[in-house]
Amino acid sequence: MSQLHELVTALAAPWVVLSPRSGQLTGSGAEGVYARDRRILSRLRVTIDGREPIPVHAVERSAAAHEYVAMVEGLGDTRHDPTVMLYRTREVDSEGLTERITLVNRSRTPIACRLDVALGTDLAGTAAVRSGAAAELPDLTPLPTRAGESGWLHWEKAGTRVSVSADPGVATMPRLEPGEEFTITLRVRADVPTSTTGFSIEPPADRAPYGVRLSCDDKRVERWLQRSLDDVLALQLAVGADRYLGAGPPWYLTLFGRDSLISSGMLIPVDPGLAAGTLRALAAWQGTKVDPDSAEQPGKIPHELRAEVADHGGGLVLPAAYYGTHDATQLWITTLHKAWRWGMPAKEVSDLLPNLRRALGWMKDYADPDGDGFLEYVDESGHGLANQGWKDSADAVQWPDGTLATAPIALCEVQGYAYAAAVRGAELLEAHGESGDEWREWAAALQERFRSAFWVDGYPAIALDGAKDPVVGRASNMGHLLGTGLLDADEEQAVADVLAGAELNSGFGLRTLSTAMTRFNPLGYHTGSVWPHDTAMTIQGLYASGHGAVASSYVDGLIRAAEAFGYRLPELYGGRGTDEENTPTPYPLSCRPQAWAAASVVAAVVAALGIEPDVPGETLIVNPAQAPWNALEVRGLRLGDEVLSVRVEDGVLTVLEAPQNTLMRANADSAK
């Protein structure tokens, strides 16, 4: 059985196909055709005269279109050259899957054979597939075709109906003369019932290619951006006209609070409408009541939205609308602020001010249940996430000896997000004629409390546990504090010094946990692995706080990792490091592509260029810093309705295109 990281992913959300490099779907593991949180097909297997063709090559032409090449033994010439080939062209779009299976005779003699396509489905939910519960499900029995219904095969379960058409059929006996070919075309569609929760997973109206263009003396950066933006298009979903990114196929292809906000925030310079759509889509589900079962609270932004309850196994059962995140609300505020500064239309910003006020209110009224002045979480439902930061696995917060921290837990980065949200929320309020004094005072008080409670041995602790003791140990969490404003310059220097060390810097990115920790595991989900978005957010903070050399080392690590993974960075990968291996070890269950991993290249490039716009204030700062390239040119970055294009070569900045009537301050001293 292939692991998830070994499967080839064809994607046009909400449709996705996961298969081995053979193209065959055998029903094992995570293999299958998926849409809207269901496995639509679990088997799609081609045989010729009862035997499977021998895989030769898999070509990923785009995120959505692949070709699988195989040779057919026992037919054609008897020489060593293969002369009878099978080509499978697979393409997914917003409506479903189309697969063309073509048998080609390049031998000197006619051939005759039997070509069969075996299809089957269990219509299992993605949560059941991931937990392994789907392995016990039998294939469904095909149903008769309804009057006036297109398709040849049909299955139905819990209101979801799958239809497959095959032209000319799935069991044929072609006879081919030399040079001839024969094609079967399959089309797979699915009708999904209307969600009772009011949320459904739908495709965007279109997927217009991005206009941004990048050239670099390190061609790996060009390939990384091109592949990533192709994946970003394929990951897009929508609520009405509001686009957002599904977090990652197949488990997370829906709207997430934290993931979708971080991803769209990183992508504002190339697609500002994506962030605006994400903000509105999440605002529509902002909490209105206190519900311990779903973790909903007034003003809170949800963790994830699905069409139905998801049973992930092991006692983790999440409601369709689940609010168990202690950082998405702050990230919603800071994403709104960034979108505003990058030129989000004034009317769209003002329309979200009521949601901003409620989000700020949540931080003060609900996020600090014990009133100690810090934002902490505890799962009150008994079936939700034990940890509610981005590192949400059960062992994500631990002491140096491996002992797990006890709840309620106040993560260090959650305090940093809250400080930034309060200050930037105040700025938004003030720009719209309201007072922000309350939130500036709240932020200043949080800053002083943090300085007193979190700093240990020259760095900020991972968290405070339920006894209010600082959970010591070096971890990537501290990187998220940079650029939030919570730390002063000396404190930022201390964090940058820790991040520069080999305990956290793997050479392929930032380890989630230091190698000095007892339970460090380079393939631990949050205990030693490398997550591209985690690294990219730290890169943003390092550049913003003036630590370009350390930031550049991490950018270089992501470039090396991108090259190793064919420029499609996975959700996470191993943290062994360049001193132990030439390429990073894949993590067996990582999603690939994944939204915030795909967005990381834009975050890294824009941060290295030091682009800081204030469209409402008609100012623009471009301050390039040290980076692992000598020459880089970016054209087509978006500043509201205007365009920004710049080139940096050997430390010399050239602004090629910029908004008119904007006060620009530029500094291209790359030594800084």
Wavefront OBJ file of the C-alpha trace (Angstrom):
o trace
v 0.000 0.000 0.000
v 1.411 3.373 -1.021
v 1.786 6.095 1.577
v 0.154 9.458 0.903
v 3.485 11.124 0.053
v 4.120 8.517 -2.669
v 0.852 9.187 -4.484
v 0.495 11.471 -7.496
v -2.096 14.216 -6.962
v -4.255 15.631 -9.751
v -6.274 18.533 -8.414
v -8.955 21.037 -9.366
v -10.751 21.627 -6.083
v -13.077 20.223 -4.947
v -12.066 17.282 -7.189
v -8.829 15.414 -6.575
v -7.332 12.093 -7.679
v -4.645 10.307 -5.667
v -2.938 7.395 -7.384
v 0.382 5.578 -7.544
v 2.631 6.473 -10.460
v 1.008 3.629 -12.377
v -2.253 5.587 -12.531
v -4.143 2.563 -11.201
v -6.623 2.953 -8.347
v -6.793 -0.281 -6.389
v -8.881 0.732 -3.381
v -5.983 0.523 -0.939
v -4.965 3.237 1.478
v -5.773 6.775 0.381
v -6.002 5.961 -3.338
v -9.122 7.302 -4.994
v -11.102 10.042 -6.654
v -12.405 12.553 -4.086
v -14.838 15.445 -4.059
v -16.567 17.366 -1.273
v -15.210 15.258 1.585
v -16.149 11.941 -0.093
v -14.200 9.262 -1.926
v -16.131 9.164 -5.192
v -14.199 6.238 -6.682
v -11.903 3.857 -4.833
v -11.077 1.614 -7.813
v -10.220 2.485 -11.405
v -8.071 -0.356 -12.686
v -7.156 -1.118 -16.288
v -6.143 -4.598 -17.448
v -5.374 -6.039 -20.868
v -6.055 -9.748 -21.280
v -6.361 -9.908 -17.498
v -2.914 -8.403 -16.807
v -1.944 -4.947 -15.618
v 0.259 -2.920 -17.977
v 3.778 -2.226 -16.725
v 4.223 1.419 -15.625
v 6.913 3.356 -17.453
v 6.362 7.044 -16.780
v 4.057 9.560 -15.130
v 3.905 13.096 -16.531
v 2.413 15.897 -14.422
v 1.543 18.443 -17.116
v -0.199 20.733 -14.638
v -1.830 20.507 -11.246
v -4.988 19.151 -12.890
v -3.727 17.168 -15.916
v -1.517 14.085 -15.837
v -0.502 11.333 -18.235
v 0.440 7.786 -17.262
v 2.464 5.712 -19.712
v 2.683 1.910 -19.566
v 3.804 -0.893 -21.819
v 1.745 -3.995 -22.573
v 3.532 -7.332 -22.387
v 2.487 -10.330 -24.464
v 1.340 -8.261 -27.451
v 3.189 -6.915 -30.451
v 6.716 -7.640 -31.592
v 8.916 -9.984 -29.613
v 11.965 -7.741 -29.720
v 13.211 -5.941 -26.605
v 11.569 -2.650 -27.628
v 8.013 -2.184 -26.281
v 5.656 -1.869 -29.241
v 2.203 -1.887 -27.623
v 1.642 0.986 -25.206
v -1.144 2.225 -22.983
v -1.571 5.958 -22.371
v -3.922 7.287 -19.695
v -4.651 11.012 -19.869
v -6.286 12.121 -16.621
v -7.806 15.554 -16.130
v -9.892 16.931 -13.292
v -11.909 20.128 -13.378
v -14.562 21.753 -11.226
v -17.184 19.279 -12.455
v -15.369 15.969 -12.166
v -12.871 13.624 -13.792
v -12.271 12.827 -17.450
v -9.887 9.985 -18.268
v -8.899 8.841 -21.753
v -7.393 5.364 -21.957
v -5.612 4.843 -25.260
v -4.120 1.580 -26.520
v -1.522 2.086 -29.289
v -0.119 -0.602 -31.577
v 3.353 0.269 -32.868
v 4.239 -3.303 -33.751
v 4.575 -4.800 -37.213
v 1.519 -7.043 -36.874
v -2.168 -6.688 -35.984
v -3.096 -7.261 -32.334
v -6.331 -8.367 -30.699
v -6.967 -8.237 -26.944
v -9.500 -7.678 -24.213
v -9.350 -4.280 -22.468
v -11.191 -4.057 -19.148
v -11.737 -1.097 -16.826
v -12.760 -2.147 -13.313
v -14.555 0.532 -11.276
v -15.773 0.592 -7.705
v -16.532 2.862 -4.784
v -17.226 2.789 -1.066
v -18.277 6.471 -0.959
v -16.392 6.741 2.314
v -15.929 10.092 4.002
v -12.404 11.469 3.960
v -12.218 11.233 7.762
v -13.008 7.505 7.554
v -10.336 6.995 4.893
v -7.754 8.833 6.950
v -8.543 6.964 10.168
v -8.503 3.590 8.391
v -12.174 2.894 9.105
v -12.905 2.870 5.360
v -10.781 -0.264 4.931
v -13.665 -2.247 6.447
v -16.243 -0.848 4.024
v -17.354 -3.015 1.087
v -17.722 -1.700 -2.446
v -21.232 -0.511 -3.182
v -23.441 -2.351 -5.644
v -24.082 -0.442 -8.886
v -27.629 0.869 -9.337
v -29.838 0.968 -12.436
v -29.794 4.094 -14.555
v -32.745 6.382 -13.913
v -35.000 7.540 -16.728
v -33.332 10.431 -18.535
v -30.115 10.049 -16.549
v -26.786 10.126 -18.329
v -24.030 7.720 -17.425
v -23.456 4.013 -17.554
v -22.611 3.085 -13.943
v -24.205 4.567 -10.833
v -23.735 4.243 -7.096
v -25.491 6.025 -4.280
v -24.985 6.413 -0.526
v -26.438 8.918 1.944
v -27.750 11.057 -0.895
v -24.476 11.239 -2.850
v -24.907 9.741 -6.322
v -21.948 8.900 -8.550
v -22.305 8.501 -12.313
v -19.678 7.141 -14.703
v -20.010 7.144 -18.465
v -17.717 5.082 -20.695
v -17.411 5.514 -24.436
v -17.538 2.963 -25.968
v -17.580 0.795 -22.805
v -15.497 -0.608 -19.970
v -15.088 -4.093 -21.446
v -14.023 -4.113 -25.093
v -12.120 -6.348 -27.504
v -10.276 -4.047 -29.866
v -8.384 -5.284 -32.908
v -5.684 -2.883 -34.027
v -3.658 -2.852 -37.220
v -0.071 -1.586 -37.065
v -0.107 2.140 -36.324
v -3.700 2.176 -35.094
v -4.964 3.177 -31.658
v -8.131 2.686 -29.627
v -9.498 5.016 -26.916
v -11.997 4.634 -24.095
v -13.185 7.887 -22.525
v -14.462 7.838 -18.953
v -16.325 10.690 -17.320
v -16.985 10.695 -13.583
v -19.503 13.038 -11.968
v -21.189 13.203 -8.560
v -24.341 14.811 -7.208
v -24.026 15.716 -3.538
v -27.052 16.532 -1.352
v -27.521 20.015 0.046
v -25.740 20.377 3.363
v -27.921 20.665 6.445
v -25.268 22.921 8.042
v -25.558 25.622 5.390
v -21.952 25.152 4.265
v -20.972 23.364 1.087
v -17.624 22.849 -0.628
v -17.864 24.467 -4.051
v -15.451 25.412 -6.855
v -14.733 29.018 -7.881
v -16.411 30.492 -10.951
v -13.065 30.478 -12.796
v -9.348 29.968 -12.232
v -7.720 32.869 -14.075
v -3.913 32.479 -14.319
v -1.824 34.920 -12.324
v -0.104 37.826 -14.040
v 2.939 37.955 -11.765
v 6.252 37.073 -13.440
v 9.554 36.353 -11.733
v 13.062 35.986 -13.146
v 16.044 35.092 -11.000
v 19.659 34.082 -11.522
v 18.781 31.034 -9.402
v 16.332 29.291 -11.745
v 15.076 27.122 -8.909
v 13.239 30.145 -7.521
v 11.441 30.641 -10.853
v 10.376 26.985 -10.981
v 9.275 27.079 -7.352
v 7.024 30.100 -7.907
v 5.528 28.755 -11.134
v 4.675 25.367 -9.651
v 3.325 26.906 -6.461
v 0.997 29.358 -8.211
v -0.307 26.521 -10.388
v -1.180 24.668 -7.184
v -2.737 27.777 -5.635
v -5.143 27.983 -8.578
v -5.994 24.299 -8.226
v -6.651 24.632 -4.470
v -9.201 27.427 -4.830
v -12.751 26.961 -3.580
v -15.517 29.511 -3.133
v -18.525 30.577 -1.115
v -20.555 32.366 -3.740
v -18.175 34.877 -5.296
v -15.760 34.768 -2.347
v -12.724 32.626 -3.102
v -10.560 30.885 -0.511
v -7.954 28.121 -0.481
v -8.798 24.616 0.628
v -5.994 23.675 3.015
v -4.859 20.476 1.301
v -6.064 17.294 -0.422
v -7.616 14.998 0.394
v -8.269 15.484 4.121
v -8.385 19.262 4.378
v -9.951 20.440 1.127
v -12.364 22.842 2.793
v -12.413 26.235 4.534
v -10.101 26.467 7.545
v -9.688 29.533 9.696
v -5.978 29.516 10.418
v -4.771 27.778 7.235
v -6.870 29.752 4.779
v -6.001 33.070 6.464
v -2.251 32.468 6.588
v -2.215 31.252 2.985
v -4.308 34.069 1.568
v -2.386 36.615 3.640
v 0.903 35.451 2.149
v -0.623 35.674 -1.331
v -2.036 39.225 -1.052
v 0.772 40.630 -3.262
v -0.316 38.396 -6.164
v -4.028 37.851 -5.438
v -5.582 40.406 -3.077
v -9.094 39.219 -3.916
v -8.327 35.831 -2.401
v -7.686 37.353 1.019
v -10.790 39.528 0.766
v -12.909 36.494 -0.093
v -11.409 34.467 2.745
v -12.078 37.247 5.246
v -15.726 37.495 4.181
v -16.280 33.742 4.052
v -15.010 33.340 7.612
v -16.784 36.460 8.884
v -20.081 34.895 7.807
v -19.411 32.099 10.345
v -18.050 34.270 13.150
v -19.268 32.946 16.481
v -22.448 34.310 18.038
v -22.971 32.112 21.112
v -21.163 30.042 23.723
v -21.207 26.342 22.793
v -18.598 24.131 24.520
v -19.338 21.227 22.180
v -18.197 23.131 19.076
v -15.949 25.613 20.971
v -17.977 28.470 19.498
v -17.828 31.817 21.299
v -19.103 35.266 20.323
v -16.680 36.957 17.947
v -14.560 33.854 17.401
v -13.449 32.808 13.900
v -13.972 29.086 13.178
v -11.268 26.451 12.907
v -12.883 24.531 10.050
v -16.173 24.153 8.226
v -17.526 20.965 6.664
v -20.839 19.675 5.415
v -21.135 17.089 8.199
v -19.617 15.847 11.461
v -16.132 14.363 10.966
v -15.122 11.332 13.059
v -11.324 11.188 12.787
v -10.981 8.207 15.089
v -9.282 8.016 18.469
v -12.073 10.012 20.086
v -11.551 13.071 17.864
v -15.016 13.974 16.604
v -15.382 17.483 15.191
v -18.730 19.162 14.524
v -19.391 20.406 10.993
v -18.723 23.962 12.206
v -15.835 23.654 14.659
v -14.264 26.607 16.482
v -11.394 24.917 18.361
v -8.649 27.361 17.378
v -7.085 29.967 19.630
v -5.334 31.928 16.909
v -7.624 32.194 13.857
v -9.447 35.208 15.283
v -6.253 37.223 15.726
v -5.052 36.107 12.295
v -8.339 37.279 10.789
v -7.672 40.758 12.212
v -4.056 40.931 11.037
v -5.000 39.628 7.586
v -7.669 42.328 7.289
v -5.083 44.926 8.257
v -2.569 43.649 5.697
v -5.231 43.518 2.970
v -6.162 47.120 3.814
v -2.555 48.285 3.655
v -2.094 46.523 0.295
v -5.130 48.262 -1.216
v -8.296 46.325 -0.379
v -11.184 48.545 -1.561
v -12.313 50.936 1.179
v -15.950 49.814 1.032
v -14.944 46.169 1.453
v -12.855 47.055 4.495
v -15.558 49.179 6.133
v -18.122 46.422 5.593
v -16.008 44.184 7.844
v -15.589 46.665 10.701
v -18.452 45.118 12.733
v -16.678 41.756 12.493
v -13.423 43.429 13.500
v -15.015 44.850 16.645
v -16.450 41.452 17.571
v -13.114 39.730 16.932
v -11.298 42.202 19.161
v -13.981 41.698 21.797
v -13.409 37.937 21.745
v -9.760 38.420 22.713
v -10.726 40.319 25.851
v -14.008 38.662 26.822
v -13.497 34.971 26.002
v -9.910 34.125 25.014
v -8.623 34.497 28.592
v -10.952 32.258 30.619
v -9.025 32.467 33.908
v -8.410 36.211 33.733
v -4.605 36.077 34.079
v -4.093 38.385 31.109
v -2.971 35.695 28.643
v -4.918 33.922 25.914
v -5.140 30.222 26.790
v -7.186 27.257 25.603
v -8.609 24.031 26.943
v -10.836 21.540 25.129
v -14.104 21.575 27.064
v -15.930 19.120 24.790
v -13.880 15.996 25.455
v -13.857 15.154 21.745
v -12.092 18.168 20.228
v -8.487 19.171 19.661
v -6.324 19.035 22.776
v -4.010 21.692 21.333
v -5.484 24.655 19.520
v -2.548 26.505 18.008
v -1.232 25.635 14.560
v 0.646 22.758 16.171
v -2.543 20.949 17.105
v -1.357 17.371 17.657
v -1.635 15.903 21.145
v 2.141 15.993 21.823
v 2.826 19.400 20.270
v 3.495 21.178 23.586
v 5.968 19.321 25.774
v 8.738 19.814 28.296
v 12.398 18.967 27.509
v 12.002 15.511 29.075
v 8.995 14.744 26.852
v 6.312 15.318 29.493
v 3.224 16.810 27.904
v 2.086 20.219 29.084
v -1.268 20.290 30.858
v -4.126 22.602 29.926
v -5.090 25.370 29.945
v -2.184 26.300 27.672
v -1.104 29.815 26.683
v 1.100 29.528 23.575
v 3.764 32.167 23.095
v 2.867 32.817 19.437
v -0.811 33.225 20.306
v 0.190 36.138 22.551
v 2.212 37.609 19.685
v -0.717 37.322 17.288
v -2.953 38.945 19.907
v -0.585 41.872 20.408
v -0.379 42.462 16.647
v -4.159 42.105 16.293
v -4.813 44.672 19.013
v -2.389 47.256 17.617
v -3.375 46.755 13.987
v -7.043 46.547 14.885
v -6.659 49.880 16.684
v -5.082 51.358 13.555
v -8.008 50.187 11.455
v -10.520 51.653 13.894
v -8.674 54.956 14.019
v -8.515 55.144 10.235
v -12.313 54.905 10.242
v -12.887 57.629 12.804
v -13.072 55.474 15.937
v -10.824 55.368 18.972
v -8.232 52.618 19.224
v -6.911 53.649 22.642
v -8.491 50.717 24.467
v -6.695 48.196 22.287
v -3.342 49.976 22.325
v -3.469 49.998 26.130
v -4.535 46.348 26.166
v -1.605 45.455 23.905
v 0.913 47.377 26.027
v -0.252 45.563 29.169
v 0.015 42.189 27.413
v 3.549 43.048 26.324
v 4.668 43.714 29.900
v 3.020 40.555 31.231
v 4.620 38.489 28.491
v 8.074 39.878 29.244
v 7.686 38.931 32.892
v 6.192 35.475 32.469
v 7.544 33.902 29.274
v 11.274 34.648 29.092
v 13.525 31.798 30.284
v 17.262 31.304 29.723
v 17.410 34.064 27.133
v 14.476 33.040 24.927
v 10.663 32.945 25.157
v 9.143 29.695 26.417
v 6.921 27.611 24.163
v 3.915 28.267 26.411
v 2.616 28.626 29.932
v 0.977 25.443 31.196
v -2.027 25.053 33.467
v 0.087 25.824 36.549
v 1.345 29.029 34.837
v 4.844 27.587 34.579
v 6.792 28.422 31.401
v 7.242 25.340 29.214
v 10.946 25.624 28.478
v 12.673 24.264 25.394
v 13.595 25.687 22.024
v 10.954 25.336 19.354
v 9.849 27.120 16.201
v 7.001 28.867 18.029
v 9.267 31.760 18.963
v 9.860 32.588 15.291
v 6.254 33.707 14.960
v 6.828 36.453 17.542
v 9.170 38.344 15.219
v 7.456 41.174 13.393
v 4.406 41.181 15.667
v 5.707 44.094 17.747
v 5.480 42.144 20.993
v 9.293 42.002 21.355
v 11.724 44.892 21.583
v 14.895 45.018 19.474
v 17.073 43.228 22.041
v 14.501 40.470 22.443
v 14.227 40.069 18.667
v 18.024 39.736 18.525
v 17.911 37.003 21.175
v 15.286 35.063 19.218
v 17.199 35.482 15.939
v 20.347 34.133 17.630
v 18.479 30.996 18.733
v 16.969 30.539 15.283
v 20.423 30.809 13.700
v 21.631 27.749 15.601
v 21.840 24.214 14.214
v 19.357 22.919 16.807
v 16.495 24.516 14.853
v 17.940 25.259 11.410
v 17.956 21.970 9.504
v 19.377 23.417 6.288
v 16.039 22.568 4.653
v 13.983 24.872 6.860
v 13.012 25.443 10.474
v 12.553 22.430 12.730
v 9.405 22.507 14.820
v 11.359 21.286 17.858
v 15.001 21.526 18.816
v 17.278 18.513 18.364
v 18.237 18.966 22.038
v 14.761 17.985 23.221
v 14.398 14.427 24.529
v 11.450 13.599 22.288
v 12.880 15.237 19.166
v 11.838 13.179 16.157
v 12.739 14.369 12.661
v 9.543 12.704 11.440
v 7.404 13.830 14.371
v 4.374 15.745 13.116
v 5.101 18.765 15.333
v 8.140 17.447 17.215
v 11.062 17.896 14.840
v 9.699 17.964 11.302
v 9.906 21.022 9.017
v 6.784 22.850 7.831
v 7.349 25.298 4.945
v 4.757 27.789 6.198
v 6.305 27.770 9.679
v 9.654 28.550 8.103
v 8.150 31.206 5.822
v 6.380 33.007 8.670
v 9.656 33.066 10.568
v 11.424 34.365 7.447
v 8.904 37.207 7.287
v 9.587 38.081 10.911
v 13.360 37.847 10.563
v 13.380 40.209 7.594
v 10.917 42.576 9.266
v 13.122 42.777 12.373
v 16.321 43.372 10.399
v 17.937 39.931 10.599
v 18.485 39.368 6.898
v 21.388 36.941 7.142
v 19.439 34.444 9.269
v 16.357 34.924 7.106
v 18.399 34.316 3.955
v 19.718 31.020 5.346
v 16.148 29.831 5.824
v 15.099 30.988 2.341
v 18.023 29.000 0.953
v 16.819 25.960 2.892
v 13.322 26.204 1.430
v 14.789 26.520 -2.083
v 16.783 23.318 -1.553
v 13.708 21.551 -0.237
v 11.553 22.805 -3.122
v 14.059 21.420 -5.616
v 14.050 18.041 -3.849
v 10.242 17.826 -4.052
v 9.931 18.834 -7.690
v 9.073 22.423 -6.641
v 5.775 21.253 -5.092
v 6.526 21.607 -1.396
v 4.563 19.223 0.826
v 2.716 20.098 3.999
v 5.754 18.974 6.012
v 8.873 16.859 5.682
v 11.612 15.376 7.828
v 13.945 17.484 9.930
v 17.151 15.419 9.876
v 19.068 18.186 8.147
v 21.773 18.717 5.558
v 24.452 17.253 7.823
v 22.717 13.849 7.575
v 21.108 13.757 4.132
v 21.327 15.457 0.746
v 17.567 15.780 0.335
v 14.837 15.982 2.987
v 12.996 12.829 3.996
v 9.305 12.853 2.995
v 6.736 12.679 5.769
v 4.523 9.687 4.882
v 1.130 11.328 5.519
v 1.809 14.857 4.276
v -0.594 16.567 1.890
v 1.011 17.633 -1.373
v 0.143 20.218 -2.561
v -0.879 22.142 0.523
v -2.093 25.722 0.655
v 0.298 27.435 3.037
v 3.242 25.432 1.693
v 2.404 26.661 -1.824
v 2.030 30.244 -0.579
v 5.412 30.208 1.178
v 7.426 31.181 -1.899
v 5.508 34.453 -2.266
v 5.962 35.206 1.432
v 9.711 34.599 1.229
v 10.292 36.639 -1.937
v 8.193 39.639 -0.858
v 9.811 39.648 2.595
v 13.297 39.556 1.069
v 12.387 42.510 -1.138
v 11.235 44.431 1.920
v 8.010 45.644 0.317
v 5.803 47.498 2.822
v 2.920 49.378 1.207
v 0.388 51.675 2.778
v -2.061 52.257 -0.047
v -4.532 54.281 2.087
v -1.643 56.491 3.206
v -0.194 56.642 -0.325
v 3.254 55.500 0.776
v 5.440 52.577 -0.258
v 8.687 51.267 1.219
v 10.925 48.906 -0.756
v 13.959 47.876 1.266
v 15.625 44.734 -0.143
v 17.710 42.708 2.284
v 20.289 39.955 2.045
v 18.947 37.017 0.028
v 20.361 33.802 -1.477
v 20.341 35.222 -5.009
v 22.214 38.003 -6.794
v 19.572 39.102 -9.275
v 15.801 38.938 -8.985
v 13.047 40.691 -10.907
v 9.349 40.547 -10.087
v 6.698 42.028 -12.338
v 2.986 42.325 -11.696
v 2.664 42.518 -7.907
v -0.682 44.002 -6.943
v -1.189 47.155 -4.907
v -4.925 47.642 -5.021
v -5.751 48.401 -8.647
v -2.125 49.322 -9.375
v 0.943 47.260 -10.227
v 4.409 47.125 -8.691
v 7.436 45.719 -10.532
v 10.984 45.790 -9.165
v 14.440 44.454 -9.912
v 17.339 43.929 -7.514
v 20.737 43.081 -8.947
v 24.010 43.115 -7.025
v 22.379 45.232 -4.334
v 20.999 47.829 -6.732
v 17.231 48.350 -6.634
v 15.352 49.444 -9.748
v 11.653 50.213 -9.519
v 10.252 49.283 -12.936
v 6.623 50.134 -12.276
v 4.837 51.656 -9.277
v 1.559 53.404 -8.463
v 1.445 57.076 -9.329
v 0.950 59.678 -6.598
v 2.657 57.409 -4.065
v 5.478 58.573 -1.806
v 8.196 55.947 -2.173
v 11.147 55.275 0.081
v 13.685 52.809 -1.282
v 16.896 51.382 0.127
v 18.838 48.679 -1.661
v 21.748 48.242 0.742
v 21.830 44.447 0.711
v 24.363 44.342 3.530
v 21.594 45.197 5.953
l 1 2 3 4 5 6 7 8 9 10 11 12 13 14 15 16 17 18 19 20 21 22 23 24 25 26 27 28 29 30 31 32 33 34 35 36 37 38 39 40 41 42 43 44 45 46 47 48 49 50 51 52 53 54 55 56 57 58 59 60 61 62 63 64 65 66 67 68 69 70 71 72 73 74 75 76 77 78 79 80 81 82 83 84 85 86 87 88 89 90 91 92 93 94 95 96 97 98 99 100 101 102 103 104 105 106 107 108 109 110 111 112 113 114 115 116 117 118 119 120 121 122 123 124 125 126 127 128 129 130 131 132 133 134 135 136 137 138 139 140 141 142 143 144 145 146 147 148 149 150 151 152 153 154 155 156 157 158 159 160 161 162 163 164 165 166 167 168 169 170 171 172 173 174 175 176 177 178 179 180 181 182 183 184 185 186 187 188 189 190 191 192 193 194 195 196 197 198 199 200 201 202 203 204 205 206 207 208 209 210 211 212 213 214 215 216 217 218 219 220 221 222 223 224 225 226 227 228 229 230 231 232 233 234 235 236 237 238 239 240 241 242 243 244 245 246 247 248 249 250 251 252 253 254 255 256 257 258 259 260 261 262 263 264 265 266 267 268 269 270 271 272 273 274 275 276 277 278 279 280 281 282 283 284 285 286 287 288 289 290 291 292 293 294 295 296 297 298 299 300 301 302 303 304 305 306 307 308 309 310 311 312 313 314 315 316 317 318 319 320 321 322 323 324 325 326 327 328 329 330 331 332 333 334 335 336 337 338 339 340 341 342 343 344 345 346 347 348 349 350 351 352 353 354 355 356 357 358 359 360 361 362 363 364 365 366 367 368 369 370 371 372 373 374 375 376 377 378 379 380 381 382 383 384 385 386 387 388 389 390 391 392 393 394 395 396 397 398 399 400 401 402 403 404 405 406 407 408 409 410 411 412 413 414 415 416 417 418 419 420 421 422 423 424 425 426 427 428 429 430 431 432 433 434 435 436 437 438 439 440 441 442 443 444 445 446 447 448 449 450 451 452 453 454 455 456 457 458 459 460 461 462 463 464 465 466 467 468 469 470 471 472 473 474 475 476 477 478 479 480 481 482 483 484 485 486 487 488 489 490 491 492 493 494 495 496 497 498 499 500 501 502 503 504 505 506 507 508 509 510 511 512 513 514 515 516 517 518 519 520 521 522 523 524 525 526 527 528 529 530 531 532 533 534 535 536 537 538 539 540 541 542 543 544 545 546 547 548 549 550 551 552 553 554 555 556 557 558 559 560 561 562 563 564 565 566 567 568 569 570 571 572 573 574 575 576 577 578 579 580 581 582 583 584 585 586 587 588 589 590 591 592 593 594 595 596 597 598 599 600 601 602 603 604 605 606 607 608 609 610 611 612 613 614 615 616 617 618 619 620 621 622 623 624 625 626 627 628 629 630 631 632 633 634 635 636 637 638 639 640 641 642 643 644 645 646 647 648 649 650 651 652 653 654 655 656 657 658 659 660 661 662 663 664 665 666 667 668 669 670 671 672
